[in-house]
Amino acid sequence: FIPESSPSSNPPPQKSRTGLVVGTVAAVIVAIGITVIISVLFLKQRKKKLLLASADE
């Protein structure tokens, strides 16, 4: 006997497709977020180096 809420029972195709889309969108958002954070940190580090370099002159 398999209850309706069990993951082993086949979900309707529409629902699984929506879940797939949501998962893909979430993955893309996370990837973009990580990229933005890395670039911001990288730019901040470069700006610090530039400021230090100009201070040395």
VMD Tcl script that draws the C-alpha trace (Angstrom):
set ca {
  {0.00 0.00 0.00}
  {1.44 3.38 -1.07}
  {-0.01 6.60 0.42}
  {-0.62 9.49 -2.01}
  {1.98 11.77 -0.38}
  {4.76 9.18 -0.72}
  {7.58 10.12 -3.15}
  {7.51 6.59 -4.67}
  {3.99 7.19 -6.06}
  {4.24 8.82 -9.50}
  {3.40 12.55 -9.33}
  {1.40 14.13 -12.19}
  {3.72 15.18 -15.07}
  {2.65 18.82 -14.74}
  {3.73 18.95 -11.10}
  {7.11 17.32 -11.73}
  {7.73 19.64 -14.68}
  {6.95 22.67 -12.50}
  {9.31 21.32 -9.84}
  {12.02 20.86 -12.46}
  {11.56 24.43 -13.72}
  {11.60 25.83 -10.18}
  {14.75 23.84 -9.41}
  {16.46 25.05 -12.59}
  {15.51 28.67 -11.93}
  {16.73 28.38 -8.34}
  {20.04 26.89 -9.52}
  {20.49 29.72 -12.06}
  {19.71 32.37 -9.43}
  {22.19 30.78 -7.00}
  {24.87 30.60 -9.72}
  {24.33 34.27 -10.66}
  {24.36 35.27 -7.00}
  {27.65 33.47 -6.37}
  {29.18 35.04 -9.49}
  {28.07 38.53 -8.42}
  {29.41 38.04 -4.87}
  {32.77 36.79 -6.19}
  {33.08 39.69 -8.66}
  {32.16 42.25 -5.97}
  {34.74 40.80 -3.57}
  {37.33 40.63 -6.37}
  {36.69 44.26 -7.38}
  {36.90 45.39 -3.75}
  {40.26 43.64 -3.37}
  {41.53 45.24 -6.60}
  {40.34 48.67 -5.44}
  {42.18 48.18 -2.13}
  {45.35 47.23 -4.02}
  {44.98 50.26 -6.31}
  {44.45 52.56 -3.32}
  {47.50 51.09 -1.57}
  {49.56 51.45 -4.76}
  {48.55 55.10 -5.20}
  {49.25 55.77 -1.51}
  {52.77 54.37 -1.89}
  {53.63 56.76 -4.73}
}
mol new
graphics top color blue
foreach p $ca { graphics top sphere $p radius 0.5 }
foreach p [lrange $ca 0 end-1] q [lrange $ca 1 end] { graphics top cylinder $p $q radius 0.2 }
display resetview
